[in-house]
Every structure is written in structure tokens, then in C-alpha cells.
Amino acid sequence: MQTGDPINEAIPATLPPPQTGPIVWYGPAMVARADQWCLDLTQSEVAELEAAAGDWLHLHGEIASITATAFPLPTLKPRLAQLARELISGRGFGVLRGLPVEQYDERTAAAMFFGLGSHLGHPRSQNAQGHILGHVRDLGVRSDDPEVRIYQTRERQTFHTDSSDVVGLLCLKTARSGGDSLLVSASAIFNEMRQRRPDLLHLMMQPVATDRRGEVPEGMKPYFLIPVFSWYRGFLTVMYQRQYIESAQRFADAPRLTQQHREALDLFDALANDPALNLSMTLQPGDMQFVNNHALLHDRTGFEDWPDPGRKRHLLRLWLSMAGDRPLPEVFATRFGSVRVGDRGGIVLAPNK
């Protein structure tokens, strides 16, 4: 092993132990505990969000400038602190339900979502344009275009992680059919692979090329090399997007996927898609879902949208960097721009120093 090489340092000599704790969960059991992770907002909490958003928009106007300090939520703050603990050291996700988005214009709903998210973490850029509040909707494009990211289509996304500590979604409008949200515990997948095929699991802990889909920082290759599973300072961290792993093979200098690599990726996908492991939910207008990308993978089923442009499926998205989150191996800086806790992640095209 070459010392000082962040890629080689990410490869353990032996497999980590089986994972334990609340982050190891299975979908059917989690469904039975929905009252623990799907929480209704109270009328006073909704009123507090409305007041904070109204004050901010009246005095300042720029949603991207909202900070937790300038967006006071004294009633909701304790529940958000508990949600942050669950994201970092608990089950890894949570849903807040009941924001009456049909009563607001899009700008007001966006301010409420952004302001709430600012109490969980620091927003990060989601694309090459530096947007920190994303719009998830079908743009009429296809994922076989290597410059397209799959959330811009109506295709099934497949299980993947985003390039931030946490991803948050606010559902504004649902599709005519489909578009369900799925989650799965990466630690549950790890444990299953460790028991069934440890040989294949070891491959998943070696660097694999993942396509940047045209969003390439200066001086970087058009793909990055990070293992699917990283074991670092006692934390198992996942980084995965199968379509982008496959499309990275278009680059001649990218490490080749062998038949055994694809066998390992196929087993990973089969486990993620197993209803015995994953959890499916239908986000309704006003639902806010938050997911830890280091511990869970998420997916969205394909959907058919409404012909009326005013009714088309539409979600707002935040990528957040969270204080107090886990340490990441240095190799993640090639994707996250930095591994500094509370100041990392996003699509970073300029060096983050």
C-alpha cells in the first residue's frame, strides 16, 4: 500500500465487522414503526414557519441567504434537533408531514423549506450553476444522454446516494401515478453481502469510477474514484449510483469493470431492491423527507405525469452539510470538495479551501 495515497487509504486490509445499531434496519419492521419516523407538524409549528418565512421575504427577499439565526423557530427547534440526531446517529431518515403547501405560492413554500433546512445543516450546491435550492421534475430528457442527471427525467432513478451529508425533499405536487420514494439501509446490505458473498463485498470496498456527468471541477478527471463502501474511523459509508458507474466506462482511462465487479454490483442492486430490506413510501404534498446519504440509499420509481403543466410532479430539494456528522476519508474530497465536517459536499467546480 502506498502511504499518503487517499484512494489506497480507503481500502481496508480485512472486511469490517458486521454492522449493528439503529442504522441497521429492514423495511417491513420500519413500516410498523412509522409513528416514530413520520411526524405531523402541529398548527403552532406551521404558524411559526409561516411567520418566519413571511418576515424574511418581506425584509430580505433572497431565499438562498436564509440562515438559522435569521429564521427563528423556537417551537419547532427541539423537534428539529431530535431529527438531526436521528439523521446522524439513529435510523438515518425522517419525514415531517402536514405543511399545507396548497395554501402558499411556490416562493413562500420554498422559504419555509429552506429556513427549516437551515436548522439541520448548511445548504450545498446541487449543480454546476451553484443552485442550492433544487427543483426535481421531469424536463423531458433521457438518462442515456451523458450530460443529463436522472432526477431531471421521469425514469426510475434506482438506488443511489447524493453528494452531500443529507438530502431533503419537500413535495409540492405529485405525479398522476408512480414516483414513490424508497429507502434502504446500506448497513443492512453490507451485512447481507458479508454473510453471503464476502469475496464480492471486498470488491465493493475498492475504488470504482463514477461519472461526473459533465460537472467536472478544474484539474479533475470527468469521473471520481471512491469505493461503494468505505470503512473509516469505525463508520461504514456508502457512495453509489449504478448508472453513473456504468457510464464512467465511456472514458478510456477509467478503471475497467470486470465480470466479478458487475456480479458484485448486481448483488448489491438485488439486495437494495428486495422488499425484505427496503422501505417504500408515497410522499404527499407538504411532506418533507430528510435522508442521510452516508448511511442510506434512496430511490424513486418511474412516474406518469399530468398533461396539465400546472399539475406536474414537483419537489424542492436541499443538500445539507451537517455539524456533528461522521468523519469521511480524504478520498471523498475529490467529490465533496472538502471533508471538513459541516462544510463539505455538493457539486464543487472550484476548489473549496
C-alpha positions as a Python dict, from the first residue, in 0.01 Angstrom:
ca = {
    (1, 'M'): (0, 0, 0),
    (2, 'Q'): (134, 345, -93),
    (3, 'T'): (129, 572, 214),
    (4, 'G'): (-24, 916, 170),
    (5, 'D'): (-247, 800, -115),
    (6, 'P'): (-609, 881, -14),
    (7, 'I'): (-750, 621, -253),
    (8, 'N'): (-539, 337, -115),
    (9, 'E'): (-600, 453, 241),
    (10, 'A'): (-974, 397, 181),
    (11, 'I'): (-921, 21, 126),
    (12, 'P'): (-927, -192, 444),
    (13, 'A'): (-695, -491, 466),
    (14, 'T'): (-981, -704, 600),
    (15, 'L'): (-1357, -670, 596),
    (16, 'P'): (-1512, -458, 870),
    (17, 'P'): (-1722, -639, 1130),
    (18, 'P'): (-2098, -689, 1087),
    (19, 'Q'): (-2279, -360, 1145),
    (20, 'T'): (-2507, -308, 1443),
    (21, 'G'): (-2725, -36, 1593),
    (22, 'P'): (-3032, 159, 1477),
    (23, 'I'): (-2887, 225, 1132),
    (24, 'V'): (-2925, -148, 1051),
    (25, 'W'): (-3295, -178, 971),
    (26, 'Y'): (-3523, -376, 742),
    (27, 'G'): (-3817, -223, 558),
    (28, 'P'): (-4112, -429, 688),
    (29, 'A'): (-4012, -368, 1051),
    (30, 'M'): (-3965, 2, 981),
    (31, 'V'): (-4314, 27, 830),
    (32, 'A'): (-4454, -97, 1160),
    (33, 'R'): (-4272, 189, 1335),
    (34, 'A'): (-4395, 466, 1106),
    (35, 'D'): (-4519, 670, 1401),
    (36, 'Q'): (-4154, 710, 1507),
    (37, 'W'): (-4021, 850, 1179),
    (38, 'C'): (-4324, 1017, 1017),
    (39, 'L'): (-4425, 1310, 1237),
    (40, 'D'): (-4713, 1554, 1188),
    (41, 'L'): (-4646, 1923, 1221),
    (42, 'T'): (-4868, 2096, 1474),
    (43, 'Q'): (-5071, 2406, 1392),
    (44, 'S'): (-4839, 2618, 1606),
    (45, 'E'): (-4532, 2481, 1424),
    (46, 'V'): (-4688, 2557, 1085),
    (47, 'A'): (-4780, 2909, 1203),
    (48, 'E'): (-4421, 2959, 1319),
    (49, 'L'): (-4287, 2859, 978),
    (50, 'E'): (-4535, 3090, 806),
    (51, 'A'): (-4437, 3384, 1026),
    (52, 'A'): (-4063, 3330, 983),
    (53, 'A'): (-4096, 3296, 603),
    (54, 'G'): (-4324, 3599, 578),
    (55, 'D'): (-4088, 3816, 780),
    (56, 'W'): (-3784, 3708, 582),
    (57, 'L'): (-3943, 3757, 241),
    (58, 'H'): (-4077, 4098, 341),
    (59, 'L'): (-3746, 4225, 480),
    (60, 'H'): (-3490, 4048, 261),
    (61, 'G'): (-3642, 3852, -25),
    (62, 'E'): (-3342, 3634, -118),
    (63, 'I'): (-3424, 3278, -10),
    (64, 'A'): (-3069, 3147, -57),
    (65, 'S'): (-2946, 3391, 208),
    (66, 'I'): (-3161, 3247, 488),
    (67, 'T'): (-2969, 3128, 795),
    (68, 'A'): (-3091, 2951, 1108),
    (69, 'T'): (-3014, 3257, 1319),
    (70, 'A'): (-3222, 3482, 1096),
    (71, 'F'): (-3508, 3230, 1069),
    (72, 'P'): (-3621, 3172, 1430),
    (73, 'L'): (-3818, 2855, 1502),
    (74, 'P'): (-3829, 2833, 1883),
    (75, 'T'): (-4130, 2597, 1893),
    (76, 'L'): (-4004, 2364, 1620),
    (77, 'K'): (-3636, 2376, 1714),
    (78, 'P'): (-3641, 2087, 1968),
    (79, 'R'): (-3806, 1853, 1715),
    (80, 'L'): (-3551, 1953, 1451),
    (81, 'A'): (-3270, 1883, 1698),
    (82, 'Q'): (-3413, 1535, 1754),
    (83, 'L'): (-3445, 1483, 1378),
    (84, 'A'): (-3079, 1583, 1336),
    (85, 'R'): (-2979, 1322, 1597),
    (86, 'E'): (-3178, 1055, 1412),
    (87, 'L'): (-3014, 1150, 1083),
    (88, 'I'): (-2661, 1137, 1223),
    (89, 'S'): (-2672, 854, 1476),
    (90, 'G'): (-3016, 693, 1453),
    (91, 'R'): (-3215, 537, 1169),
    (92, 'G'): (-3081, 789, 918),
    (93, 'F'): (-3407, 945, 794),
    (94, 'G'): (-3727, 1116, 898),
    (95, 'V'): (-4041, 1272, 750),
    (96, 'L'): (-4223, 1585, 865),
    (97, 'R'): (-4579, 1584, 737),
    (98, 'G'): (-4860, 1837, 713),
    (99, 'L'): (-4726, 2160, 566),
    (100, 'P'): (-5030, 2296, 374),
    (101, 'V'): (-4836, 2386, 59),
    (102, 'E'): (-5154, 2432, -144),
    (103, 'Q'): (-5214, 2750, 57),
    (104, 'Y'): (-4884, 2913, -42),
    (105, 'D'): (-4721, 3035, -357),
    (106, 'E'): (-4405, 2849, -456),
    (107, 'R'): (-4173, 3119, -324),
    (108, 'T'): (-4328, 3112, 23),
    (109, 'A'): (-4319, 2732, 39),
    (110, 'A'): (-3955, 2741, -72),
    (111, 'A'): (-3865, 2992, 202),
    (112, 'M'): (-4031, 2775, 466),
    (113, 'F'): (-3849, 2464, 348),
    (114, 'F'): (-3513, 2638, 314),
    (115, 'G'): (-3549, 2803, 654),
    (116, 'L'): (-3639, 2474, 824),
    (117, 'G'): (-3348, 2301, 649),
    (118, 'S'): (-3107, 2570, 770),
    (119, 'H'): (-3171, 2447, 1126),
    (120, 'L'): (-3049, 2099, 1023),
    (121, 'G'): (-2740, 2190, 821),
    (122, 'H'): (-2568, 2421, 576),
    (123, 'P'): (-2707, 2414, 218),
    (124, 'R'): (-2472, 2300, -58),
    (125, 'S'): (-2462, 2348, -433),
    (126, 'Q'): (-2653, 2086, -631),
    (127, 'N'): (-2526, 2151, -983),
    (128, 'A'): (-2265, 2328, -1193),
    (129, 'Q'): (-2468, 2651, -1175),
    (130, 'G'): (-2432, 2663, -796),
    (131, 'H'): (-2804, 2627, -719),
    (132, 'I'): (-2862, 2544, -352),
    (133, 'L'): (-3239, 2502, -378),
    (134, 'G'): (-3311, 2240, -642),
    (135, 'H'): (-3626, 2161, -839),
    (136, 'V'): (-3698, 1793, -902),
    (137, 'R'): (-3925, 1749, -1202),
    (138, 'D'): (-3930, 1590, -1545),
    (139, 'L'): (-3758, 1812, -1801),
    (140, 'G'): (-3844, 1580, -2087),
    (141, 'V'): (-3487, 1449, -2118),
    (142, 'R'): (-3341, 1097, -2103),
    (143, 'S'): (-3071, 949, -1885),
    (144, 'D'): (-2891, 794, -2184),
    (145, 'D'): (-2764, 1146, -2252),
    (146, 'P'): (-2436, 1153, -2054),
    (147, 'E'): (-2489, 1521, -1968),
    (148, 'V'): (-2829, 1452, -1803),
    (149, 'R'): (-2877, 1367, -1436),
    (150, 'I'): (-3154, 1119, -1370),
    (151, 'Y'): (-3362, 1340, -1138),
    (152, 'Q'): (-3432, 1555, -1446),
    (153, 'T'): (-3625, 1266, -1607),
    (154, 'R'): (-3937, 1066, -1525),
    (155, 'E'): (-3741, 739, -1531),
    (156, 'R'): (-3683, 524, -1229),
    (157, 'Q'): (-3371, 651, -1056),
    (158, 'T'): (-3258, 322, -896),
    (159, 'F'): (-3099, 315, -550),
    (160, 'H'): (-2826, 574, -512),
    (161, 'T'): (-2668, 834, -286),
    (162, 'D'): (-2638, 1210, -341),
    (163, 'S'): (-2318, 1408, -294),
    (164, 'S'): (-2396, 1561, 44),
    (165, 'D'): (-2438, 1457, 406),
    (166, 'V'): (-2816, 1485, 391),
    (167, 'V'): (-3075, 1530, 116),
    (168, 'G'): (-3408, 1692, 194),
    (169, 'L'): (-3720, 1692, -23),
    (170, 'L'): (-4039, 1895, 0),
    (171, 'C'): (-4323, 1754, -208),
    (172, 'L'): (-4525, 2031, -376),
    (173, 'K'): (-4717, 1824, -633),
    (174, 'T'): (-4743, 1452, -704),
    (175, 'A'): (-4743, 1272, -1038),
    (176, 'R'): (-5052, 1122, -1195),
    (177, 'S'): (-4909, 781, -1100),
    (178, 'G'): (-4581, 646, -967),
    (179, 'G'): (-4294, 847, -828),
    (180, 'D'): (-4287, 665, -494),
    (181, 'S'): (-3988, 709, -263),
    (182, 'L'): (-3781, 410, -148),
    (183, 'L'): (-3510, 389, 116),
    (184, 'V'): (-3272, 112, 220),
    (185, 'S'): (-3010, 78, 492),
    (186, 'A'): (-2659, 49, 348),
    (187, 'S'): (-2552, -138, 662),
    (188, 'A'): (-2824, -398, 606),
    (189, 'I'): (-2696, -451, 251),
    (190, 'F'): (-2339, -472, 383),
    (191, 'N'): (-2432, -735, 641),
    (192, 'E'): (-2617, -945, 383),
    (193, 'M'): (-2327, -931, 138),
    (194, 'R'): (-2081, -1009, 415),
    (195, 'Q'): (-2274, -1323, 505),
    (196, 'R'): (-2350, -1439, 151),
    (197, 'R'): (-2053, -1330, -63),
    (198, 'P'): (-1765, -1176, 130),
    (199, 'D'): (-1548, -1211, -180),
    (200, 'L'): (-1775, -976, -371),
    (201, 'L'): (-1807, -740, -76),
    (202, 'H'): (-1431, -694, -72),
    (203, 'L'): (-1453, -565, -432),
    (204, 'M'): (-1712, -311, -321),
    (205, 'M'): (-1456, -166, -79),
    (206, 'Q'): (-1213, -87, -361),
    (207, 'P'): (-1232, 238, -564),
    (208, 'V'): (-1470, 240, -859),
    (209, 'A'): (-1504, 505, -1129),
    (210, 'T'): (-1826, 711, -1117),
    (211, 'D'): (-1919, 954, -1396),
    (212, 'R'): (-1945, 1323, -1302),
    (213, 'R'): (-2196, 1368, -1589),
    (214, 'G'): (-2020, 1674, -1728),
    (215, 'E'): (-1989, 1860, -1395),
    (216, 'V'): (-1609, 1845, -1368),
    (217, 'P'): (-1405, 2058, -1124),
    (218, 'E'): (-1095, 2225, -1264),
    (219, 'G'): (-800, 1988, -1270),
    (220, 'M'): (-1016, 1679, -1205),
    (221, 'K'): (-1096, 1382, -1425),
    (222, 'P'): (-1452, 1353, -1562),
    (223, 'Y'): (-1509, 1073, -1311),
    (224, 'F'): (-1415, 1020, -948),
    (225, 'L'): (-1273, 711, -774),
    (226, 'I'): (-1443, 628, -444),
    (227, 'P'): (-1536, 281, -310),
    (228, 'V'): (-1904, 187, -283),
    (229, 'F'): (-1836, 102, 84),
    (230, 'S'): (-1573, 290, 286),
    (231, 'W'): (-1471, 193, 640),
    (232, 'Y'): (-1315, 484, 826),
    (233, 'R'): (-1277, 551, 1197),
    (234, 'G'): (-1548, 299, 1280),
    (235, 'F'): (-1804, 431, 1029),
    (236, 'L'): (-1935, 246, 724),
    (237, 'T'): (-2010, 499, 450),
    (238, 'V'): (-2176, 429, 115),
    (239, 'M'): (-2135, 612, -218),
    (240, 'Y'): (-2330, 465, -509),
    (241, 'Q'): (-2502, 540, -839),
    (242, 'R'): (-2503, 235, -1068),
    (243, 'Q'): (-2592, 421, -1388),
    (244, 'Y'): (-2305, 661, -1337),
    (245, 'I'): (-2066, 378, -1257),
    (246, 'E'): (-2163, 217, -1587),
    (247, 'S'): (-2144, 541, -1787),
    (248, 'A'): (-1795, 613, -1650),
    (249, 'Q'): (-1678, 323, -1866),
    (250, 'R'): (-1704, 560, -2165),
    (251, 'F'): (-1376, 715, -2050),
    (252, 'A'): (-1079, 521, -2184),
    (253, 'D'): (-862, 582, -1876),
    (254, 'A'): (-1126, 482, -1622),
    (255, 'P'): (-1053, 151, -1444),
    (256, 'R'): (-1242, -129, -1618),
    (257, 'L'): (-1533, -313, -1459),
    (258, 'T'): (-1463, -686, -1463),
    (259, 'Q'): (-1725, -959, -1472),
    (260, 'Q'): (-1671, -1005, -1098),
    (261, 'H'): (-1722, -633, -1036),
    (262, 'R'): (-2055, -649, -1218),
    (263, 'E'): (-2152, -959, -1021),
    (264, 'A'): (-2086, -763, -702),
    (265, 'L'): (-2286, -462, -827),
    (266, 'D'): (-2571, -690, -933),
    (267, 'L'): (-2587, -848, -587),
    (268, 'F'): (-2583, -502, -426),
    (269, 'D'): (-2873, -393, -651),
    (270, 'A'): (-3068, -713, -587),
    (271, 'L'): (-3042, -663, -213),
    (272, 'A'): (-3137, -294, -233),
    (273, 'N'): (-3443, -385, -439),
    (274, 'D'): (-3551, -667, -207),
    (275, 'P'): (-3877, -571, -28),
    (276, 'A'): (-3743, -757, 274),
    (277, 'L'): (-3478, -484, 304),
    (278, 'N'): (-3620, -163, 160),
    (279, 'L'): (-3894, 75, 267),
    (280, 'S'): (-4142, 234, 25),
    (281, 'M'): (-4342, 548, 93),
    (282, 'T'): (-4559, 787, -106),
    (283, 'L'): (-4475, 1149, -37),
    (284, 'Q'): (-4783, 1371, -31),
    (285, 'P'): (-4791, 1748, -89),
    (286, 'G'): (-4646, 1911, 220),
    (287, 'D'): (-4428, 1615, 321),
    (288, 'M'): (-4061, 1691, 395),
    (289, 'Q'): (-3828, 1392, 384),
    (290, 'F'): (-3467, 1406, 508),
    (291, 'V'): (-3217, 1123, 441),
    (292, 'N'): (-2854, 1067, 543),
    (293, 'N'): (-2663, 987, 223),
    (294, 'H'): (-2372, 821, 405),
    (295, 'A'): (-2590, 560, 575),
    (296, 'L'): (-2887, 505, 340),
    (297, 'L'): (-2959, 482, -30),
    (298, 'H'): (-3273, 628, -183),
    (299, 'D'): (-3468, 564, -499),
    (300, 'R'): (-3768, 697, -685),
    (301, 'T'): (-3992, 484, -902),
    (302, 'G'): (-4073, 594, -1255),
    (303, 'F'): (-4385, 801, -1299),
    (304, 'E'): (-4651, 921, -1542),
    (305, 'D'): (-4720, 1289, -1511),
    (306, 'W'): (-5028, 1502, -1562),
    (307, 'P'): (-5075, 1663, -1906),
    (308, 'D'): (-5165, 1994, -1739),
    (309, 'P'): (-4837, 2185, -1676),
    (310, 'G'): (-4984, 2332, -1358),
    (311, 'R'): (-5032, 1986, -1204),
    (312, 'K'): (-4699, 1822, -1293),
    (313, 'R'): (-4493, 1646, -1028),
    (314, 'H'): (-4268, 1893, -849),
    (315, 'L'): (-4043, 1864, -545),
    (316, 'L'): (-3794, 2105, -392),
    (317, 'R'): (-3458, 1964, -285),
    (318, 'L'): (-3187, 2064, -39),
    (319, 'W'): (-2841, 1918, 2),
    (320, 'L'): (-2714, 1981, 354),
    (321, 'S'): (-2379, 1957, 532),
    (322, 'M'): (-2438, 1878, 898),
    (323, 'A'): (-2236, 1977, 1203),
    (324, 'G'): (-2154, 1675, 1418),
    (325, 'D'): (-2176, 1426, 1131),
    (326, 'R'): (-1929, 1140, 1079),
    (327, 'P'): (-1570, 1181, 958),
    (328, 'L'): (-1509, 1090, 594),
    (329, 'P'): (-1190, 953, 438),
    (330, 'E'): (-984, 1207, 246),
    (331, 'V'): (-1075, 1047, -88),
    (332, 'F'): (-1425, 1196, -52),
    (333, 'A'): (-1273, 1541, -108),
    (334, 'T'): (-1246, 1451, -477),
    (335, 'R'): (-1626, 1461, -489),
    (336, 'F'): (-1725, 1671, -187),
    (337, 'G'): (-1461, 1942, -236),
    (338, 'S'): (-1366, 1902, 132),
    (339, 'V'): (-1411, 1652, 412),
    (340, 'R'): (-1447, 1920, 682),
    (341, 'V'): (-1749, 1829, 894),
    (342, 'G'): (-2020, 2092, 849),
    (343, 'D'): (-1858, 2235, 535),
    (344, 'R'): (-1848, 1967, 268),
    (345, 'G'): (-2047, 1822, -17),
    (346, 'G'): (-2229, 1948, -319),
    (347, 'I'): (-2121, 1990, -678),
    (348, 'V'): (-1799, 2186, -629),
    (349, 'L'): (-1639, 2304, -952),
    (350, 'A'): (-1385, 2534, -784),
    (351, 'P'): (-1154, 2411, -507),
    (352, 'N'): (-1306, 2454, -161),
    (353, 'K'): (-1016, 2573, 53),
}
